[in-house]
Amino acid sequence: MNSICIHQLCDFVRLIQVTTQRVLTKKTVLIMKLAYFFVAMIVLQTHATSYGQTVSISVVNVPLKTALQQVKAQSGYAFFFNDELLKKTKPVSLHVSDVPVKEVLDQLFAGQPVDYQLIDNIISVLPKRELSKLKTDAMIGQLYVSGTVRDERDSALAGVSIHVFGGSGGTITDGDGQFKLEVPDLMATLIFSFVGYQTQEVNLVGRMQLSIHMVPEENQLDEVVVGYAVQKRENVTGAVDVISNKQLQNRQSPTVSQLLQGQSPGLSFSASNSGFNPGAELSIDIRGVGSLNGGAPLVVIDGIPGDMNRLNPQDIESISVLKDAAASAIYGARAPYGVILITTKSGAKDETISISYSGNVTHATPQRLPEMLDSYTYARVMNEAGVNGGGRVHTNAVVDRIIAFQRGDIDYIKQFTIPEATFFETVPLTNGTWGFNQNSNADYDWFDEYYGNSLNQQHNISVQGGSKSTSYYFSAGRFDQGSVLNYGTDTYNRTNLMGKISTSLTKWWDFTYQPRFMKSIRMAPNVQGGEDYSIIFHQIARTRPNSAKYDGYGNLMVTSSKIPWVNDAGTNSNEITENIHNFATVIRPLRGWDINMDFAYRAVDVFGTRRSLTVYEHDVNNMPYADAQTTPNWIQQNHQSANYWTYNLYTSYRFTLDNRHNFTILGGYQAELNRQKSLTVRKSNLLVQDVLSLETAIGDPTATESLTHWATEGYFGRLTYNFEGKYLAEFNVRYDGTSRFRFANRWGTFPSLAVGWNIHKESFWTGVDNVINSFKLRGSWGALGNQNVSPYQDLNLIPLQSTPLNWIFGYGQSRPIGYAATPLLVSPDLRWETATTRNIGADISFLSDRLQGTFDWFDRVTTDMIGPAEAQPGVLGAALPQANNSTLKTKGWELSVRWNHQVNERFSYFANATLYDSRMFVTKYLNPTGLLSTWYNGKEQGEIWGYTAYDLFRTNAEAESYAANADLDRIWGGAWRAGDLKYEDLNGDGAVNNGANTLADHGDYRIIGNSTPRYQFGLSAGATFGGFDFSILLKGTAKRDLFFGADENVFWGFVQNATQSSPFINHLDYFRGEEGDVYTGLNEGVTNINTDAYWPRPYLNAEGAKNKAPSTRYLQSGAYLRIQNVQFGYHLPSRIASKLHLQTVRMYLSGENLFTFTNLSPAIDPVALDGNWGAGKTYGADRMLSFGLTITY
């Protein structure tokens, strides 16, 4: 019987013993122990035959180690010993020939303080006292290993999971980091695992006492996930940035796109018209806009394109941002403007099961709300503006009632209302309704009335672990967010479920299955008969302080307060359900050769319901009547279904020649298909507003349907080479086809090339490497196709209409439903847009890698961009099709600097800074006349054209004199007065105008600013001290210009009519040239005069527009700094956590969007600038404070 079989037999016997000890009686256990003893004796007797090998040795007074080395050389046995232990031994002398190994060892170890153990041709040298205990334990079937586990700061680590590789036993370290574990033999392998640290495999090789130091995950071999592969960071030649899960976790923002703000240079964010409403998703650009036709980065989740905002952020392991063409070229047609690769968490093989919980409760409040005027001040300044133009707004009688209401003089107001009145915010009108707007006398700050706070929460739980051949990760998450509006249902809820199971079918074949489920529900008010969401903020801003909330009977007023429009006019819901199934396998036929196959299917179901309900005003007799804007009531349902599948087959082979030339060859095929269908049905006249369904609506139904699909197919290849890790090269090529173009133009070939030089690996770097630890130069070039254009532009489609054909038939005639319209003109030669990118970068580190820096310069040229067709005669009678005739160039740079320092075992800190800038120019565009109102050759994105204006006319004489010498009629053909804006005649032609509004003739127009964000930055820092930790994240934009149009009431305050004007506290520094009185003017008497004002003379009619033409005086800075996140945490000491049978416990306080520093007017969020109704009329970023807890068992 050979030694391996004996060893397996011993394991089998021990397994029987352990099993029987759990299920049998004490008497039976005793019998089993005796049986085990006799079996062990037989095994040892049989095993003794393996000691029959002989050796010859002749040594005189030599160290024991020297003699053992001779035994090793002749026998082939492996020796394991501690050099320090052998130093304590005595010299030996021995002369033998052809003597069994065991006899030689017995003689050599005679009289020594150490002894040996021989198991399976492995000889372990141990102190005699340990070996004696070992032999005793072995006789009774018990063998223990003990030790201590410490962290990177040499502190005891409690709760570390320890188990025998391939065995069933396990334990965890106590509060002092100590453990004791029964093992089958001293050649066993132990697995040490702990959340946040690398899993370690430790072979005992005869040791009974261990001292283990766990290594944090962030100190693992620095690897970067790139397209279809993982590379060492030092070998990456493209522009790639990595964001770890620690930068995203335990944050309050609902979506991944919000969490990415400030995390990586080159990423730009913008909000939709709904701003930061519950569940808001931000649009992301990588290195600026790539095409005038749009084009977002491709998001790939575990190898499959997807939507990052549907993920649970707690499931993310890391995010790689591929920025240049060389890095993203492997993804082809869908990735011309960068790729965001998201890797989700996984379990690990031979990992003890761990269960983690994280959750927080968040209190949200609005920030940067404007301060409304009190109603009396409002009435007087509005009257003053009306005197300038448009007419007085409030009569003296109304102002008197406002004064009385503010003083609490209800008796005065009673004389103007009905006897039954119990509320006195307004009075009856002669038409039998209650007065609103200029006829009310209330006093509200409607921002205070509409805005309040919300309590939000999120909870996540995950289970992970693994056996010898299988790993698993399962998670569930719930996120609930409500808006800070006091009225209406405005919520977002998301549920996430995820699983990932990987198993080794054989040593050379792995299989992974990953299901993912997401369900989200967004509910929002259906406002004012079905207007869009952002009208809520438009109505809040323009509701007057004197507007009544309640009529005389205490009923909520609809038109006056707008509250019933928000609260009672219906609730829209949008329910999204996503199911994903991802199957992947890897086959390794030979060393270095991998064959990967994956298939994914995604089904997205969207069910939306819009409900518009009638709300009611009450007349002076307290009789309800329907509000006209919410009549008739109606219900609309929309069902969308999208089915997507993708398939990847690729293989790679890694090999080395002469131990210096390292190659990786990759080739593959990818295909994807997306089919989407939508059906929308609407019916009006709901019989009962409490039962909302299509069945309970009796109006004629209207239905629309859409069917779309697209597909891509591609072949790709990559060759990677490095010479001794010093000289790097990578070549990618992609041959892509898309269904969006005609057959002749569907396919394109897109190559990329990248090179790198690790200078620090050169021999001449010796002597410098102790200061500059690493230095790499990178360069890349690549061309990628953009297929992200509207489909069917090159097909002669016949438009079909399902509505009645009204315009042919006369009154009283029947009208057939459904007809075909004339086909549109098409461009049969539409083809790929091509984005060609160049990138030059450098990576450097100093001071033992504590200080690291990365710099990249890039430019991207998009050619064959789809633009307007050449102008044709006006009698063509049809819209012109587009053509590939435009070019766009983007250039910029980005910089990141990182400092990380472990000062001692208790204190560490870090600081990171990123800075990014880019500019975009149109270099080719069909605009033969050079009109400034559209793109032209040389135009920079974001250009703001306007007049130069330094000051206001301070007197009427100055205004009249200037107007006499400079023709201002193109701006305003009427009179110019003191307080109006003085526009400069820059070209000296005696007139102030924009000429023909062309490049050749733009008169006094100049480029006065640019609205593109410049010098976007992110700053982060943090520290840990003992069990405490702190982190902070800031983001912002250093330069951005903004100009707000003449009707932007949140910015200007006074606009062209009283209904839309919204003067706030920050608008009171306006020009006032006349004295005031009780009813008109900000102040009474001469104190009202303010000729040194910032804001121009206000008007409430069209004349006010003359002061609001684009000009340098009112150009605003959109620069800002936002404290994005601050977090304080505390880890419960491990000795306490272990007593609770937990690995880790962390409590934290966190703040999101804490403060925003900007010169913009209140209510205007620098990231969510405007909604559909203008600047500041959208949902801004809430300030969120939360308490959270993370627990790992």
Secondary structure in CASP SS format (residue, H / E / C, confidence):
PFRMAT SS
TARGET T0000
AUTHOR 0000-0000-0000
METHOD secondary structure of the structure
MODEL  1
M C 1.00
N C 1.00
S H 1.00
I H 1.00
C H 1.00
I H 1.00
H H 1.00
Q H 1.00
L H 1.00
C H 1.00
D H 1.00
F H 1.00
V H 1.00
R H 1.00
L H 1.00
I H 1.00
Q H 1.00
V H 1.00
T H 1.00
T H 1.00
Q H 1.00
R H 1.00
V H 1.00
L C 1.00
T C 1.00
K H 1.00
K H 1.00
T H 1.00
V H 1.00
L H 1.00
I H 1.00
M H 1.00
K H 1.00
L H 1.00
A H 1.00
Y H 1.00
F H 1.00
F H 1.00
V H 1.00
A H 1.00
M H 1.00
I H 1.00
V H 1.00
L H 1.00
Q H 1.00
T H 1.00
H H 1.00
A H 1.00
T H 1.00
S H 1.00
Y H 1.00
G H 1.00
Q C 1.00
T E 1.00
V E 1.00
S E 1.00
I E 1.00
S E 1.00
V E 1.00
V E 1.00
N E 1.00
V E 1.00
P C 1.00
L H 1.00
K H 1.00
T H 1.00
A H 1.00
L H 1.00
Q H 1.00
Q H 1.00
V H 1.00
K H 1.00
A H 1.00
Q H 1.00
S H 1.00
G C 1.00
Y C 1.00
A E 1.00
F E 1.00
F E 1.00
F C 1.00
N C 1.00
D H 1.00
E H 1.00
L H 1.00
L H 1.00
K C 1.00
K C 1.00
T C 1.00
K C 1.00
P C 1.00
V E 1.00
S E 1.00
L E 1.00
H E 1.00
V E 1.00
S E 1.00
D E 1.00
V E 1.00
P E 1.00
V H 1.00
K H 1.00
E H 1.00
V H 1.00
L H 1.00
D H 1.00
Q H 1.00
L H 1.00
F H 1.00
A C 1.00
G C 1.00
Q C 1.00
P C 1.00
V E 1.00
D E 1.00
Y E 1.00
Q E 1.00
L E 1.00
I E 1.00
D C 1.00
N C 1.00
I E 1.00
I E 1.00
S E 1.00
V E 1.00
L E 1.00
P E 1.00
K H 1.00
R H 1.00
E H 1.00
L H 1.00
S H 1.00
K H 1.00
L H 1.00
K H 1.00
T H 1.00
D H 1.00
A H 1.00
M H 1.00
I C 1.00
G C 1.00
Q C 1.00
L C 1.00
Y E 1.00
V E 1.00
S E 1.00
G E 1.00
T E 1.00
V E 1.00
R E 1.00
D C 1.00
E C 1.00
R C 1.00
D C 1.00
S C 1.00
A E 1.00
L C 1.00
A C 1.00
G C 1.00
V C 1.00
S E 1.00
I E 1.00
H E 1.00
V E 1.00
F C 1.00
G C 1.00
G C 1.00
S C 1.00
G C 1.00
G E 1.00
T E 1.00
I E 1.00
T C 1.00
D C 1.00
G C 1.00
D C 1.00
G C 1.00
Q E 1.00
F E 1.00
K E 1.00
L E 1.00
E E 1.00
V C 1.00
P C 1.00
D C 1.00
L C 1.00
M C 1.00
A C 1.00
T E 1.00
L E 1.00
I E 1.00
F E 1.00
S E 1.00
F C 1.00
V C 1.00
G C 1.00
Y E 1.00
Q C 1.00
T C 1.00
Q E 1.00
E E 1.00
V E 1.00
N E 1.00
L C 1.00
V C 1.00
G C 1.00
R C 1.00
M C 1.00
Q E 1.00
L E 1.00
S E 1.00
I E 1.00
H E 1.00
M C 1.00
V C 1.00
P E 1.00
E H 1.00
E H 1.00
N H 1.00
Q C 1.00
L C 1.00
D C 1.00
E E 1.00
V E 1.00
V E 1.00
V E 1.00
G C 1.00
Y C 1.00
A E 1.00
V E 1.00
Q E 1.00
K E 1.00
R H 1.00
E H 1.00
N H 1.00
V C 1.00
T C 1.00
G C 1.00
A C 1.00
V E 1.00
D E 1.00
V E 1.00
I E 1.00
S E 1.00
N H 1.00
K H 1.00
Q H 1.00
L C 1.00
Q C 1.00
N C 1.00
R C 1.00
Q C 1.00
S C 1.00
P C 1.00
T C 1.00
V H 1.00
S H 1.00
Q H 1.00
L H 1.00
L C 1.00
Q C 1.00
G C 1.00
Q C 1.00
S C 1.00
P C 1.00
G C 1.00
L E 1.00
S E 1.00
F E 1.00
S E 1.00
A C 1.00
S C 1.00
N C 1.00
S C 1.00
G C 1.00
F C 1.00
N C 1.00
P C 1.00
G C 1.00
A C 1.00
E C 1.00
L C 1.00
S E 1.00
I E 1.00
D E 1.00
I E 1.00
R C 1.00
G C 1.00
V C 1.00
G C 1.00
S C 1.00
L C 1.00
N C 1.00
G C 1.00
G C 1.00
A C 1.00
P C 1.00
L E 1.00
V E 1.00
V E 1.00
I E 1.00
D C 1.00
G C 1.00
I E 1.00
P E 1.00
G C 1.00
D C 1.00
M H 1.00
N H 1.00
R H 1.00
L C 1.00
N C 1.00
P H 1.00
Q H 1.00
D H 1.00
I E 1.00
E E 1.00
S E 1.00
I E 1.00
S E 1.00
V E 1.00
L E 1.00
K C 1.00
D C 1.00
A H 1.00
A H 1.00
A H 1.00
S H 1.00
A H 1.00
I H 1.00
Y H 1.00
G H 1.00
A H 1.00
R H 1.00
A C 1.00
P C 1.00
Y C 1.00
G C 1.00
V E 1.00
I E 1.00
L E 1.00
I E 1.00
T E 1.00
T E 1.00
K C 1.00
S C 1.00
G C 1.00
A C 1.00
K C 1.00
D C 1.00
E C 1.00
T C 1.00
I C 1.00
S E 1.00
I E 1.00
S E 1.00
Y E 1.00
S E 1.00
G E 1.00
N E 1.00
V E 1.00
T E 1.00
H E 1.00
A E 1.00
T E 1.00
P C 1.00
Q C 1.00
R C 1.00
L C 1.00
P C 1.00
E C 1.00
M E 1.00
L C 1.00
D C 1.00
S H 1.00
Y H 1.00
T H 1.00
Y H 1.00
A H 1.00
R H 1.00
V H 1.00
M H 1.00
N H 1.00
E H 1.00
A H 1.00
G H 1.00
V H 1.00
N H 1.00
G C 1.00
G C 1.00
G C 1.00
R C 1.00
V C 1.00
H C 1.00
T C 1.00
N H 1.00
A H 1.00
V H 1.00
V H 1.00
D H 1.00
R H 1.00
I H 1.00
I H 1.00
A H 1.00
F H 1.00
Q H 1.00
R H 1.00
G C 1.00
D C 1.00
I H 1.00
D H 1.00
Y H 1.00
I H 1.00
K H 1.00
Q C 1.00
F C 1.00
T C 1.00
I C 1.00
P C 1.00
E C 1.00
A C 1.00
T C 1.00
F C 1.00
F C 1.00
E C 1.00
T C 1.00
V C 1.00
P E 1.00
L C 1.00
T C 1.00
N C 1.00
G C 1.00
T C 1.00
W E 1.00
G C 1.00
F C 1.00
N H 1.00
Q H 1.00
N H 1.00
S C 1.00
N C 1.00
A C 1.00
D C 1.00
Y C 1.00
D C 1.00
W H 1.00
F H 1.00
D H 1.00
E H 1.00
Y H 1.00
Y E 1.00
G C 1.00
N C 1.00
S E 1.00
L E 1.00
N E 1.00
Q E 1.00
Q E 1.00
H E 1.00
N E 1.00
I E 1.00
S E 1.00
V E 1.00
Q E 1.00
G E 1.00
G E 1.00
S C 1.00
K C 1.00
S C 1.00
T E 1.00
S E 1.00
Y E 1.00
Y E 1.00
F E 1.00
S E 1.00
A E 1.00
G E 1.00
R E 1.00
F E 1.00
D E 1.00
Q E 1.00
G E 1.00
S C 1.00
V C 1.00
L E 1.00
N C 1.00
Y C 1.00
G C 1.00
T C 1.00
D C 1.00
T E 1.00
Y E 1.00
N E 1.00
R E 1.00
T E 1.00
N E 1.00
L E 1.00
M E 1.00
G E 1.00
K E 1.00
I E 1.00
S E 1.00
T E 1.00
S E 1.00
L E 1.00
T E 1.00
K C 1.00
W C 1.00
W E 1.00
D E 1.00
F E 1.00
T E 1.00
Y E 1.00
Q E 1.00
P E 1.00
R E 1.00
F E 1.00
M E 1.00
K E 1.00
S E 1.00
I E 1.00
R E 1.00
M E 1.00
A E 1.00
P E 1.00
N C 1.00
V E 1.00
Q C 1.00
G C 1.00
G C 1.00
E E 1.00
D C 1.00
Y C 1.00
S C 1.00
I H 1.00
I H 1.00
F H 1.00
H H 1.00
Q H 1.00
I H 1.00
A H 1.00
R H 1.00
T C 1.00
R C 1.00
P C 1.00
N C 1.00
S C 1.00
A C 1.00
K C 1.00
Y E 1.00
D C 1.00
G C 1.00
Y C 1.00
G C 1.00
N C 1.00
L E 1.00
M C 1.00
V H 1.00
T H 1.00
S H 1.00
S H 1.00
K C 1.00
I H 1.00
P H 1.00
W H 1.00
V H 1.00
N H 1.00
D C 1.00
A C 1.00
G C 1.00
T E 1.00
N E 1.00
S E 1.00
N E 1.00
E E 1.00
I E 1.00
T E 1.00
E E 1.00
N E 1.00
I E 1.00
H E 1.00
N E 1.00
F E 1.00
A E 1.00
T E 1.00
V E 1.00
I E 1.00
R E 1.00
P E 1.00
L E 1.00
R C 1.00
G C 1.00
W E 1.00
D E 1.00
I E 1.00
N E 1.00
M E 1.00
D E 1.00
F E 1.00
A E 1.00
Y E 1.00
R E 1.00
A E 1.00
V E 1.00
D E 1.00
V E 1.00
F E 1.00
G E 1.00
T E 1.00
R E 1.00
R E 1.00
S E 1.00
L C 1.00
T C 1.00
V C 1.00
Y E 1.00
E E 1.00
H E 1.00
D C 1.00
V C 1.00
N C 1.00
N C 1.00
M C 1.00
P E 1.00
Y E 1.00
A E 1.00
D C 1.00
A H 1.00
Q H 1.00
T H 1.00
T C 1.00
P C 1.00
N C 1.00
W E 1.00
I E 1.00
Q E 1.00
Q E 1.00
N E 1.00
H E 1.00
Q E 1.00
S E 1.00
A E 1.00
N E 1.00
Y E 1.00
W E 1.00
T E 1.00
Y E 1.00
N E 1.00
L E 1.00
Y E 1.00
T E 1.00
S E 1.00
Y E 1.00
R E 1.00
F E 1.00
T E 1.00
L E 1.00
D C 1.00
N C 1.00
R C 1.00
H E 1.00
N E 1.00
F E 1.00
T E 1.00
I E 1.00
L E 1.00
G E 1.00
G E 1.00
Y E 1.00
Q E 1.00
A E 1.00
E E 1.00
L E 1.00
N E 1.00
R E 1.00
Q E 1.00
K E 1.00
S E 1.00
L E 1.00
T E 1.00
V E 1.00
R E 1.00
K E 1.00
S E 1.00
N C 1.00
L E 1.00
L C 1.00
V C 1.00
Q C 1.00
D C 1.00
V C 1.00
L C 1.00
S C 1.00
L H 1.00
E H 1.00
T H 1.00
A E 1.00
I C 1.00
G C 1.00
D C 1.00
P C 1.00
T E 1.00
A E 1.00
T E 1.00
E E 1.00
S E 1.00
L E 1.00
T E 1.00
H E 1.00
W E 1.00
A E 1.00
T E 1.00
E E 1.00
G E 1.00
Y E 1.00
F E 1.00
G E 1.00
R E 1.00
L E 1.00
T E 1.00
Y E 1.00
N E 1.00
F E 1.00
E C 1.00
G C 1.00
K C 1.00
Y E 1.00
L E 1.00
A E 1.00
E E 1.00
F E 1.00
N E 1.00
V E 1.00
R E 1.00
Y E 1.00
D E 1.00
G E 1.00
T E 1.00
S C 1.00
R C 1.00
F C 1.00
R C 1.00
F H 1.00
A H 1.00
N H 1.00
R C 1.00
W E 1.00
G E 1.00
T E 1.00
F E 1.00
P E 1.00
S E 1.00
L E 1.00
A E 1.00
V E 1.00
G E 1.00
W E 1.00
N E 1.00
I H 1.00
H H 1.00
K H 1.00
E C 1.00
S H 1.00
F H 1.00
W H 1.00
T C 1.00
G C 1.00
V C 1.00
D C 1.00
N C 1.00
V C 1.00
I E 1.00
N E 1.00
S E 1.00
F E 1.00
K E 1.00
L E 1.00
R E 1.00
G E 1.00
S E 1.00
W E 1.00
G E 1.00
A E 1.00
L E 1.00
G E 1.00
N E 1.00
Q C 1.00
N C 1.00
V C 1.00
S C 1.00
P C 1.00
Y C 1.00
Q C 1.00
D C 1.00
L C 1.00
N C 1.00
L C 1.00
I C 1.00
P C 1.00
L E 1.00
Q E 1.00
S E 1.00
T E 1.00
P E 1.00
L C 1.00
N C 1.00
W C 1.00
I C 1.00
F C 1.00
G C 1.00
Y C 1.00
G C 1.00
Q C 1.00
S C 1.00
R C 1.00
P C 1.00
I E 1.00
G E 1.00
Y E 1.00
A E 1.00
A C 1.00
T C 1.00
P C 1.00
L C 1.00
L C 1.00
V C 1.00
S C 1.00
P C 1.00
D C 1.00
L C 1.00
R C 1.00
W C 1.00
E E 1.00
T E 1.00
A E 1.00
T E 1.00
T E 1.00
R E 1.00
N E 1.00
I E 1.00
G E 1.00
A E 1.00
D E 1.00
I E 1.00
S E 1.00
F E 1.00
L C 1.00
S C 1.00
D C 1.00
R C 1.00
L E 1.00
Q E 1.00
G E 1.00
T E 1.00
F E 1.00
D E 1.00
W E 1.00
F E 1.00
D E 1.00
R E 1.00
V E 1.00
T E 1.00
T E 1.00
D E 1.00
M E 1.00
I E 1.00
G E 1.00
P C 1.00
A C 1.00
E C 1.00
A C 1.00
Q C 1.00
P C 1.00
G H 1.00
V H 1.00
L H 1.00
G C 1.00
A C 1.00
A C 1.00
L C 1.00
P C 1.00
Q C 1.00
A E 1.00
N E 1.00
N E 1.00
S E 1.00
T E 1.00
L E 1.00
K E 1.00
T E 1.00
K E 1.00
G E 1.00
W E 1.00
E E 1.00
L E 1.00
S E 1.00
V E 1.00
R E 1.00
W E 1.00
N E 1.00
H E 1.00
Q E 1.00
V C 1.00
N C 1.00
E C 1.00
R C 1.00
F E 1.00
S E 1.00
Y E 1.00
F E 1.00
A E 1.00
N E 1.00
A E 1.00
T E 1.00
L E 1.00
Y E 1.00
D E 1.00
S E 1.00
R E 1.00
M E 1.00
F E 1.00
V E 1.00
T E 1.00
K E 1.00
Y C 1.00
L C 1.00
N C 1.00
P C 1.00
T C 1.00
G C 1.00
L E 1.00
L C 1.00
S C 1.00
T C 1.00
W C 1.00
Y C 1.00
N C 1.00
G C 1.00
K C 1.00
E E 1.00
Q C 1.00
G C 1.00
E E 1.00
I E 1.00
W E 1.00
G E 1.00
Y E 1.00
T C 1.00
A E 1.00
Y E 1.00
D E 1.00
L E 1.00
F C 1.00
R C 1.00
T C 1.00
N H 1.00
A H 1.00
E H 1.00
A H 1.00
E H 1.00
S H 1.00
Y H 1.00
A H 1.00
A H 1.00
N H 1.00
A C 1.00
D E 1.00
L C 1.00
D C 1.00
R C 1.00
I C 1.00
W C 1.00
G C 1.00
G C 1.00
A C 1.00
W C 1.00
R C 1.00
A C 1.00
G C 1.00
D C 1.00
L E 1.00
K E 1.00
Y E 1.00
E C 1.00
D C 1.00
L C 1.00
N C 1.00
G C 1.00
D C 1.00
G C 1.00
A E 1.00
V C 1.00
N C 1.00
N C 1.00
G C 1.00
A C 1.00
N C 1.00
T E 1.00
L C 1.00
A C 1.00
D C 1.00
H C 1.00
G C 1.00
D C 1.00
Y C 1.00
R E 1.00
I E 1.00
I E 1.00
G E 1.00
N E 1.00
S C 1.00
T C 1.00
P C 1.00
R E 1.00
Y E 1.00
Q E 1.00
F E 1.00
G E 1.00
L E 1.00
S E 1.00
A E 1.00
G E 1.00
A E 1.00
T E 1.00
F E 1.00
G C 1.00
G C 1.00
F E 1.00
D E 1.00
F E 1.00
S E 1.00
I E 1.00
L E 1.00
L E 1.00
K E 1.00
G E 1.00
T E 1.00
A E 1.00
K E 1.00
R C 1.00
D E 1.00
L E 1.00
F C 1.00
F C 1.00
G C 1.00
A C 1.00
D C 1.00
E C 1.00
N H 1.00
V H 1.00
F H 1.00
W H 1.00
G C 1.00
F C 1.00
V C 1.00
Q C 1.00
N C 1.00
A C 1.00
T C 1.00
Q C 1.00
S C 1.00
S C 1.00
P C 1.00
F E 1.00
I H 1.00
N H 1.00
H H 1.00
L C 1.00
D C 1.00
Y E 1.00
F C 1.00
R E 1.00
G C 1.00
E C 1.00
E C 1.00
G E 1.00
D C 1.00
V C 1.00
Y C 1.00
T C 1.00
G C 1.00
L C 1.00
N C 1.00
E C 1.00
G E 1.00
V H 1.00
T H 1.00
N H 1.00
I C 1.00
N E 1.00
T C 1.00
D C 1.00
A C 1.00
Y C 1.00
W E 1.00
P C 1.00
R C 1.00
P C 1.00
Y C 1.00
L C 1.00
N C 1.00
A H 1.00
E H 1.00
G H 1.00
A H 1.00
K H 1.00
N H 1.00
K C 1.00
A C 1.00
P C 1.00
S E 1.00
T C 1.00
R C 1.00
Y C 1.00
L C 1.00
Q E 1.00
S E 1.00
G C 1.00
A C 1.00
Y E 1.00
L E 1.00
R E 1.00
I E 1.00
Q E 1.00
N E 1.00
V E 1.00
Q E 1.00
F E 1.00
G E 1.00
Y E 1.00
H E 1.00
L C 1.00
P C 1.00
S H 1.00
R H 1.00
I H 1.00
A H 1.00
S H 1.00
K H 1.00
L C 1.00
H C 1.00
L C 1.00
Q C 1.00
T E 1.00
V E 1.00
R E 1.00
M E 1.00
Y E 1.00
L E 1.00
S E 1.00
G E 1.00
E E 1.00
N E 1.00
L E 1.00
F E 1.00
T E 1.00
F E 1.00
T E 1.00
N C 1.00
L C 1.00
S C 1.00
P C 1.00
A C 1.00
I C 1.00
D C 1.00
P C 1.00
V C 1.00
A C 1.00
L C 1.00
D E 1.00
G E 1.00
N C 1.00
W C 1.00
G E 1.00
A E 1.00
G C 1.00
K C 1.00
T C 1.00
Y C 1.00
G C 1.00
A C 1.00
D C 1.00
R E 1.00
M E 1.00
L E 1.00
S E 1.00
F E 1.00
G E 1.00
L E 1.00
T E 1.00
I E 1.00
T E 1.00
Y C 1.00
END
